[in-house]
Amino acid sequence: MSNFEVRSHDGSGRVGELTVPRADLTVETPALLPVVNPHVQGVAPSDLADRFGAQILITNSYILHGSEDLREPALEQGIHDLLEFPGAVMTDSGSFQLAEYGDIEVTTREIIEFQHEIGTDIATPVDIPTPPDVPREQAAEEQETTQERLETAAGMDTGEMLVSAPIQGSTYPDLREQAAREAAETGLGVYPIGAVVPLMNEYRYADLVEVVVATKRGLSEDAPVHLFGAGHPMMFALAAALGCDLFDSAAYALYARDDRYLTVHGTEHLEDITEFPCACAVCEEHAPADLQNAEESRRHRLLAEHNLSVSFGEMRRVRDAIRRGNLLELVEARARGHPRMLDGYRALLDHARQLEATDPVSKDAFFYLSADSPRRPEVLRHHERLARVDVDGELLVGGGEIDRFFDEYWRLVPPFGPVPPALSDVYPLTAQMPDRLDTSAYEAAARGIAALMEANPDLSVTV
């Protein structure tokens, strides 16, 4: 039985519930996991739960394992008491250090056993984080090693502790899909997509989309997916629309220590801000000058608190958009904040058929927002339905009232195309449209007419 249940869908985005047995709680997804450095806690884990609503966090078991100061307290007290956090705790295995320094002194079996001993709720094996754009042979070889380690972890007795199965494969979609299928066969509990931070750091959102889409093809619909290192709120909506359920963020703290201020549209340097655009507690109670002139540790703490507020706020907004059925409208709004994010949105729409597979047939009104809207899965679905309609005789599409020369009259609704009377009031054909439509809408409508005519070669259509 899966530990993950989907409650609402919008495209590939979903609101779900991840059951974490060892923590005896259920995490609502999409969920943000703040990264907590066990040595440096700018914001206390208890505050993450009480003030920001964090149900789950992630910390690094490799740091704990190698720390003279923290190893024994972690073993004696357990990770929850050590951090003073009441929710679920996921731990990483040292793969980040492996990526940074090229070597770590621990095996998968050792680190899984240590994670179990300190009371971790979701553990992580030692995968090999293969960077983007490496030679294919390297990516395949390192993925094979990662899979061997996942199988080692799957063969261990971990009780109620969930174990994640990181999926690698660099920027090769077929390797990512294969890795996902092999990871799924282990039966482990959570499926992180690894080694994508370099893509996000370089704003390669279109490449990120291809990696996630390929990975999702190799997983079942009830597999919870964790996008490792996805911590900037500007891309939460896009990642959720791809079907990612868990996001971990060190950005709130790392950016704060660099005097950077997160927004849903990008990142601002504190020194460049004259008015805060946010209504969180930090921004309501302080002017930018207050923070600019504050003592360093206080400034960094307050910036981290703002960054957390905007990040958790965006995650709530994403969940609400999924429930309401307007996630793609939110993705489009965020995509207009940065040209490379727009690349990511357009790459997402390249996979409209994959999105359509789980997209509800009825939801809130379809909003036509740009020339990209005709590429959405709802338009694709209508065109495919037209290709299955049986109609003959003389058909008038659009135009005036039906007369004796025509057997039927259908409305013309760009970008969907011809609409039979019985469907005129059915989603998404009640779409909200601007008065000034672009040519993309009419071109899409023409494709709908073509689909209908191709399916009915004896039909005569007048537009």
C-alpha positions in Angstrom: 0.0 0.0 0.0 1.3 3.4 -0.9 2.1 6.0 1.8 0.9 8.8 -0.5 -2.6 9.6 -1.5 -3.6 12.3 -4.0 -6.6 14.4 -3.0 -6.8 17.0 -5.8 -5.4 17.2 -9.3 -4.7 20.1 -11.7 -2.7 18.9 -14.7 0.2 17.0 -13.2 0.0 19.1 -10.1 -1.6 17.5 -7.1 -2.5 18.1 -3.5 -1.8 15.0 -1.5 -1.2 13.5 1.9 2.2 11.8 2.7 1.9 9.4 5.6 5.1 9.4 7.7 4.6 6.4 10.0 7.6 6.9 12.3 6.5 10.5 13.0 2.9 9.4 13.4 1.7 12.3 11.2 0.5 13.1 7.7 2.2 15.8 5.7 0.0 17.8 3.3 1.7 18.2 -0.1 3.0 20.1 -2.0 5.2 20.8 1.1 8.3 22.8 1.8 11.1 21.3 3.9 13.3 24.0 5.4 16.9 22.9 5.5 18.3 23.0 9.0 22.1 23.1 9.5 22.6 21.3 12.8 25.5 23.6 13.7 24.0 26.9 12.6 20.3 27.6 13.2 19.4 31.1 12.3 15.7 30.3 12.8 15.0 27.8 15.5 13.3 24.6 14.2 10.5 25.1 16.8 9.8 28.5 15.2 9.7 26.8 11.8 6.8 24.7 13.1 5.0 27.3 15.3 5.4 30.5 13.3 5.7 29.3 9.7 3.7 26.0 9.8 6.4 23.6 8.8 5.2 20.0 9.1 8.5 18.6 8.0 12.2 19.7 7.7 15.4 18.2 6.4 18.8 18.1 8.0 22.1 16.4 7.2 22.8 13.1 8.9 26.4 13.1 7.4 27.2 16.3 9.4 25.8 14.8 12.5 27.6 11.5 12.0 30.9 13.2 11.7 30.5 15.8 14.4 32.2 15.4 17.7 29.8 17.8 19.3 26.5 16.5 17.8 26.9 12.8 17.1 26.5 11.5 20.7 23.7 13.9 21.6 21.8 12.9 18.4 22.2 9.2 19.3 21.2 9.8 23.0 18.4 12.3 22.5 17.1 11.5 19.0 17.0 14.0 16.2 13.6 15.4 17.2 14.6 16.3 20.7 18.1 17.5 19.5 16.4 19.9 17.1 13.4 20.6 19.3 11.1 20.0 16.3 7.7 18.4 16.7 7.1 17.4 13.0 8.6 14.9 10.7 12.4 14.9 10.1 14.0 13.9 6.8 17.8 13.5 6.7 20.2 13.7 3.8 23.1 11.3 3.6 26.1 13.3 2.6 25.5 13.3 -1.2 25.7 17.1 -1.2 29.2 16.9 0.4 30.1 14.2 -2.2 29.1 16.5 -5.0 31.1 19.4 -3.4 34.2 17.6 -2.3 34.3 14.4 -4.3 34.4 12.0 -1.4 32.7 11.1 1.8 33.7 8.6 4.5 30.6 6.6 5.0 28.7 3.8 3.2 25.0 3.5 2.4 24.5 0.8 5.0 26.4 2.8 7.7 24.5 6.0 7.1 21.1 4.3 6.9 21.8 2.6 10.2 22.8 5.9 11.7 19.7 7.6 10.4 17.6 4.9 11.9 19.4 5.1 15.3 18.9 8.9 15.6 15.1 8.6 14.9 15.0 9.9 11.4 11.5 9.6 9.8 12.7 9.7 6.2 16.2 8.5 5.4 18.4 8.9 2.3 21.0 6.5 0.9 24.3 7.7 -0.5 23.5 8.4 -4.1 25.9 9.8 -6.6 24.7 13.3 -7.7 25.7 13.3 -11.4 25.9 16.9 -12.6 24.3 18.2 -15.8 25.9 17.7 -19.2 28.5 15.1 -18.2 29.3 12.4 -20.8 26.6 9.8 -21.2 28.9 7.0 -20.1 29.6 8.7 -16.8 25.9 9.4 -16.2 25.0 5.8 -16.9 27.8 4.3 -14.8 27.0 6.6 -11.8 23.3 5.8 -12.1 24.1 2.1 -11.9 26.1 2.7 -8.7 23.2 4.7 -7.2 20.8 1.9 -8.1 23.0 -0.6 -6.3 22.9 1.5 -3.2 19.2 1.9 -3.4 18.9 -1.9 -3.5 21.2 -2.1 -0.5 18.9 0.3 1.4 15.8 -1.6 0.3 17.2 -4.8 1.7 17.7 -3.3 5.2 15.3 -3.6 8.1 14.3 0.0 8.8 11.1 -0.5 10.6 8.6 2.4 10.2 11.3 4.7 8.9 10.7 5.6 5.2 13.7 5.5 2.9 14.0 7.7 -0.2 15.2 6.5 -3.6 17.1 9.4 -5.3 16.9 9.4 -9.0 19.9 10.4 -11.1 20.7 10.4 -14.8 22.1 13.9 -15.5 20.4 15.7 -18.4 19.6 12.5 -20.3 15.8 12.0 -20.3 16.0 8.3 -21.2 18.5 7.7 -18.3 16.2 9.6 -15.9 13.2 7.6 -17.0 15.1 4.3 -16.7 16.5 5.3 -13.3 13.0 6.2 -12.1 11.6 2.8 -13.2 14.5 1.0 -11.4 14.1 3.1 -8.3 10.3 2.3 -8.2 11.1 -1.4 -8.3 12.9 -1.1 -4.9 9.6 -0.2 -3.2 11.2 2.6 -1.2 8.9 5.4 0.1 9.9 8.8 -1.5 11.5 9.6 -4.9 13.8 12.6 -4.9 15.0 13.9 -8.3 18.6 14.6 -7.6 21.4 16.8 -9.0 19.2 19.5 -10.4 20.5 22.4 -8.3 23.0 23.4 -11.0 20.2 23.7 -13.5 18.2 26.0 -11.1 21.3 28.0 -10.3 21.9 28.7 -14.0 18.2 29.4 -14.6 18.0 26.4 -17.0 14.3 25.9 -16.3 13.5 24.4 -19.6 16.1 21.7 -19.0 14.8 21.2 -15.5 11.3 20.5 -17.0 12.7 17.8 -19.3 14.4 16.1 -16.4 11.3 16.1 -14.3 8.9 15.1 -17.0 11.2 12.1 -18.0 11.5 11.1 -14.3 7.7 11.2 -13.8 7.2 8.9 -16.8 9.1 6.2 -15.0 7.1 6.5 -11.7 3.6 5.4 -10.8 0.9 8.1 -10.2 1.0 7.4 -6.4 4.8 7.9 -6.1 5.6 11.0 -4.0 8.3 13.1 -5.8 10.8 15.3 -4.0 12.6 17.9 -6.1 16.0 18.1 -4.3 17.3 21.6 -3.7 14.2 23.4 -5.1 14.1 26.3 -2.6 13.2 29.5 -4.5 9.5 30.5 -4.4 9.5 31.8 -8.0 9.6 28.2 -9.3 7.3 26.4 -6.8 4.3 26.7 -9.1 6.2 25.4 -12.1 7.6 22.5 -10.2 4.3 21.6 -8.7 2.7 21.7 -12.2 5.3 19.1 -13.2 4.0 16.8 -10.4 6.6 17.5 -7.7 5.3 17.1 -4.1 8.2 18.0 -1.8 10.7 20.9 -2.0 13.6 21.5 0.3 14.9 25.0 0.9 18.2 26.2 2.2 17.7 29.3 0.1 15.9 31.2 2.9 19.1 31.1 5.0 21.8 31.2 2.3 20.2 34.2 0.6 19.7 36.0 3.9 23.4 35.6 4.7 24.1 37.3 1.4 21.7 40.1 2.1 19.3 38.8 -0.5 15.5 39.2 -0.3 13.3 36.5 -1.9 10.1 37.3 -3.8 7.8 35.2 -6.0 9.2 37.0 -9.0 12.9 36.7 -8.3 15.6 37.9 -5.9 16.4 41.5 -4.7 19.5 42.7 -3.0 18.6 44.4 0.3 20.7 47.5 -0.6 18.5 48.1 -3.7 15.2 48.1 -1.9 13.5 51.4 -0.8 10.1 49.9 0.0 9.2 46.3 1.0 6.6 44.9 -1.4 5.6 42.2 1.2 3.1 42.2 4.0 4.8 39.6 6.2 5.6 40.5 9.9 9.2 41.4 9.1 8.2 43.8 6.2 5.3 45.3 8.1 7.4 46.1 11.2 10.6 47.2 9.5 11.6 49.6 6.7 14.4 48.5 4.4 16.7 51.1 6.0 16.1 49.4 9.4 17.5 46.1 8.1 20.2 47.8 6.1 21.6 49.4 9.2 21.0 46.5 11.6 23.7 44.4 13.2 24.7 41.6 10.9 23.3 38.6 12.7 20.0 40.4 13.4 19.7 41.4 9.7 20.4 37.9 8.5 17.8 36.5 10.9 15.1 38.9 9.9 15.8 38.4 6.2 15.6 34.6 6.7 12.3 35.1 8.4 11.0 37.1 5.5 12.3 34.5 3.0 10.5 31.8 4.9 7.3 33.8 5.0 7.3 34.4 1.3 8.2 30.7 0.6 5.6 29.2 2.8 3.0 31.7 1.5 3.8 30.7 -2.1 3.4 27.0 -1.2 0.0 27.7 0.3 -0.9 29.7 -2.8 0.2 26.7 -5.0 -2.0 24.2 -3.0 -5.0 26.6 -3.3 -4.5 27.0 -7.0 -4.4 23.2 -7.5 -7.7 22.8 -5.5 -9.3 25.6 -7.5 -8.1 24.3 -10.8 -6.1 27.4 -11.8 -2.5 26.2 -11.2 -1.5 26.9 -14.8 -2.7 30.5 -14.5 -0.4 30.8 -11.5 2.5 29.2 -13.4 2.0 31.7 -16.2 1.9 34.6 -13.9 5.2 33.5 -12.3 6.7 32.8 -15.7 6.2 36.4 -16.7 8.6 37.4 -13.9 11.8 36.1 -15.7 12.5 35.2 -19.4 14.1 31.9 -18.4 11.1 31.0 -16.3 9.0 31.6 -19.3 11.2 29.1 -21.2 10.3 26.6 -18.5 6.6 27.3 -18.8 6.8 26.8 -22.5 8.7 23.6 -22.1 6.0 22.4 -19.7 3.4 23.1 -22.4 5.4 20.9 -24.8 4.2 18.1 -22.6 0.5 19.0 -22.7 -0.5 15.4 -23.4 1.3 14.2 -20.3 -0.4 16.9 -18.3 -3.8 16.1 -19.8 -3.7 12.5 -18.5 -4.5 13.6 -15.0 -6.1 17.0 -15.6 -9.8 17.2 -14.3 -12.4 17.5 -17.0 -14.2 20.1 -15.0 -12.9 22.9 -12.9 -12.9 26.7 -12.6 -13.1 28.9 -15.7 -10.3 28.7 -18.2 -8.5 32.1 -18.4 -6.9 33.0 -21.7 -3.8 35.0 -20.7 -1.4 34.9 -23.6 -0.4 33.4 -26.9 0.8 30.4 -24.8 -2.7 29.6 -23.6 -3.7 27.6 -26.8 -1.0 25.1 -25.9 -2.7 24.1 -22.6 -3.9 20.6 -22.1 -7.6 21.7 -22.1 -7.3 22.8 -25.7 -5.5 19.6 -26.7 -8.3 17.6 -25.1 -11.0 19.4 -27.0 -9.2 18.9 -30.3 -8.8 15.2 -29.6 -12.5 15.0 -28.8 -13.4 16.7 -32.0 -11.4 14.0 -33.8 -13.8 11.4 -32.3 -17.1 13.2 -33.1 -19.3 11.7 -35.9 -21.1 14.4 -37.8 -22.1 14.7 -41.5 -24.0 17.0 -43.8 -23.6 20.8 -44.0 -22.1 22.4 -40.9 -21.9 26.1 -40.3 -19.2 27.1 -37.7 -19.6 30.6 -36.3 -21.3 33.2 -38.4 -25.0 34.1 -38.1 -28.1 32.1 -37.6 -28.6 28.7 -39.1 -30.7 28.7 -42.3 -32.0 26.1 -44.8 -28.6 25.6 -46.4 -27.0 24.1 -43.3 -27.9 21.0 -41.2 -26.2 22.2 -38.1 -24.7 25.3 -36.5 -21.8 25.2 -34.1 -20.2 28.1 -32.2 -16.6 29.0 -33.0 -14.7 29.5 -29.7 -11.0 30.3 -30.2 -8.6 28.6 -29.2 -10.8 25.5 -28.9 -12.4 25.6 -32.4 -15.9 24.4 -33.2 -18.2 23.7 -30.3 -21.5 21.8 -30.6 -24.5 23.4 -28.9 -24.7 20.7 -26.2 -21.2 21.6 -25.0 -21.5 25.4 -25.1 -21.9 25.7 -21.3 -19.4 23.1 -20.4 -15.8 23.6 -19.1 -13.5 24.8 -20.6 -15.7 26.2 -23.4 -16.9 28.9 -21.1 -13.4 30.3 -21.2 -12.8 33.9 -20.2 -11.2 35.6 -23.2 -9.7 39.1 -23.9 -11.5 41.2 -26.5 -8.2 41.5 -28.4 -7.2 37.9 -29.3 -3.8 37.1 -30.8 -3.3 35.0 -33.9 -2.3 32.0 -31.8 -5.9 31.7 -30.6 -7.3 31.6 -34.2 -4.6 29.3 -35.4 -5.5 26.8 -32.6 -9.2 27.2 -33.5 -8.3 26.3 -37.1 -6.5 23.2 -35.9 -9.7 22.2 -34.1 -11.7 22.6 -37.4 -9.1 20.6 -39.2 -9.3 17.8 -36.6 -13.1 17.6 -37.0 -12.9 17.6 -40.8 -10.2 14.9 -40.9 -12.4 12.7 -38.7 -15.4 13.3 -40.9 -14.3 13.4 -44.5 -17.8 13.7 -45.9 -18.6 16.7 -43.8 -18.9 20.1 -45.5 -17.9 22.9 -43.2 -18.5 26.6 -43.7 -16.8 29.1 -41.3 
